Amino acid sequence: MRIRVPVAVIAVTLVMVIGWWAPVVLAQAPSGTTKFDQTVVDPQAAIKAAAAAFKAAQAVKDFAPSKTAWGDPDISGYYLVATYTPLQRPDRLKEKAFFTEEEAIAELKRVIEQDAKVNPKDVHYDWKEYGMDGWQSPIRPNMRTSLIVEPENGRLPPLTPEAQKRRADRAAAARARSFEVGVKTVQSFYTRCIMGNAGGAPLVRGGNPDPASSVGSEAGVTAEIQITQSPGYAVIITESNYDARIIPLDRRPHLPQGVRTWLGDSRGHWERNTLVVETTNFNDKNPGANYQGSTENMKMTERFTLINPGTIKYEYTIEDPHTWTRPWSAEALIPRIPPGLFEFACHEQNYGLMNVVKGAQVREKEWIEKGLPIGQPGGAGAQ
């Protein structure tokens, strides 16, 4: 279900490759003579192209985006929200908030080479297939060593005692449960492909985990969005499950506190050339999970600013006094990409998932017949 841009869709005789700056369609060729975009099959070519795009995409001083027919700044288009930058600053970087340009390119090279160990032309059971890895998209280096910019140490604030207990209780419940027994045990609606991006999470959440650090991070499975605008509204559509956030821009109040949704209730307004979106009214239903284990009281404030014709500066602040001891903020640059949100194919014909569940149910029945406990050491569901 992981689809990146560029995405290569392989049929019998047709290969379509979305390039770094424009779509490229490779025509049918005789067997054995098909050519592939080097940035999709060669990590070193991808690194070179990413570095070139990074150097070319600088902020334009006093940049003014074009206007829509009704006078709003026009930020509509398709964007890539993939990143290799971790949410939190890795331990090895200590208090280093920024890379130099050379260091940023070297860091991207390091993580791409780490992520590209699987031959992308081989077919695998999981998402490690042709055209579906992060480095095969027009991803760029980042001068920042973490997405988090506040607190200054680049790390999440401490959890409140309430949040610590909540996480401990959930971990204890997970240890006592067999995850494989049935679909009802699957952790979240995101895993079930009912929702995308695990609910109302920010668009950029962090790159792949860094084995050189004790700080984990979470990457989006699919990483394309579309922003559309109309008089009085903006809509953000994510490729992941095609979730759509419809954002009124007329400063109407939020919904009553008793009305809560999976994606929250978004309200937006313009501050000069910046679209500011405040989202509240999340819910706390299981098996859904709010961002980073937050509660339904989380408030997310996002800011979208077009800093040059091809790049949005994306900033967000997360507040939840029931989870963290203070608010925290992050930012990232998201590049414009060629048009098209590709199909979000999730569990369709995923026989492996069905077989895992069926097999676990058979195993559970066998262990129950033997009188062994479920979810305990030596019992059904034991790891």
Secondary structure as GFF3:
##gff-version 3
##sequence-region A 1 383
A	DSSP	beta_strand	9	10	.	.	.	ID=ss1
A	DSSP	beta_strand	15	18	.	.	.	ID=ss2
A	DSSP	beta_strand	23	26	.	.	.	ID=ss3
A	DSSP	alpha_helix	38	41	.	.	.	ID=ss4
A	DSSP	alpha_helix	43	56	.	.	.	ID=ss5
A	DSSP	beta_strand	77	80	.	.	.	ID=ss6
A	DSSP	three_ten_helix	91	93	.	.	.	ID=ss7
A	DSSP	alpha_helix	101	115	.	.	.	ID=ss8
A	DSSP	three_ten_helix	134	136	.	.	.	ID=ss9
A	DSSP	beta_strand	148	150	.	.	.	ID=ss10
A	DSSP	alpha_helix	161	175	.	.	.	ID=ss11
A	DSSP	three_ten_helix	183	185	.	.	.	ID=ss12
A	DSSP	beta_strand	224	230	.	.	.	ID=ss13
A	DSSP	beta_strand	233	238	.	.	.	ID=ss14
A	DSSP	beta_strand	244	248	.	.	.	ID=ss15
A	DSSP	beta_strand	265	271	.	.	.	ID=ss16
A	DSSP	beta_strand	274	280	.	.	.	ID=ss17
A	DSSP	three_ten_helix	291	293	.	.	.	ID=ss18
A	DSSP	beta_strand	299	308	.	.	.	ID=ss19
A	DSSP	beta_strand	311	319	.	.	.	ID=ss20
A	DSSP	beta_strand	328	335	.	.	.	ID=ss21
A	DSSP	alpha_helix	351	369	.	.	.	ID=ss22
###
